[in-house]
């Protein structure tokens, strides 16, 4: 896959990928097969992805506002 040309494209690509990562972590967590250490790791990664999603949305809004319609 070619590298995105600008920041907006890069953020849009990341925004499209993050929900999939989140779903994988949540599915494994709800599967109930993980031990305590793995469960804590999954919970940490879920929070990390959620925070990253919010950050990406905020940055996209900023980039969109700066570039105009």
CORLINFEN-V533749 format. One record per residue. N is the residue number from 1. OMEGA is omega in whole degrees, -180 to 180 (999 if undefined). NEAR is the number of other ideal C-beta (glycine too) atoms within 10 Angstrom. Layout:
n:omega:near
N:OMEGA:NEAR
N:OMEGA:NEAR
This chain:
n:omega:near
1:180:4
2:179:4
3:176:7
4:-175:13
5:-177:8
6:-177:10
7:-179:13
8:179:15
9:179:12
10:179:15
11:178:21
12:177:15
13:179:14
14:179:17
15:179:15
16:-177:10
17:-173:12
18:179:16
19:177:11
20:177:10
21:-179:16
22:-180:17
23:179:11
24:180:14
25:-179:20
26:179:15
27:179:10
28:-180:17
29:-179:17
30:178:10
31:176:9
32:-178:7
33:-174:9
34:174:15
35:-174:8
36:-179:7
37:180:8
38:179:12
39:178:14
40:178:11
41:179:15
42:178:19
43:179:14
44:-180:11
45:176:17
46:178:17
47:180:11
48:-179:13
49:178:20
50:178:13
51:180:10
52:178:15
53:178:16
54:179:10
55:180:12
56:179:19
57:-180:13
58:179:11
59:177:16
60:178:16
61:179:11
62:180:12
63:180:16
64:179:12
65:-179:9
66:-176:8
67:-180:10
68:-176:5
69:999:4
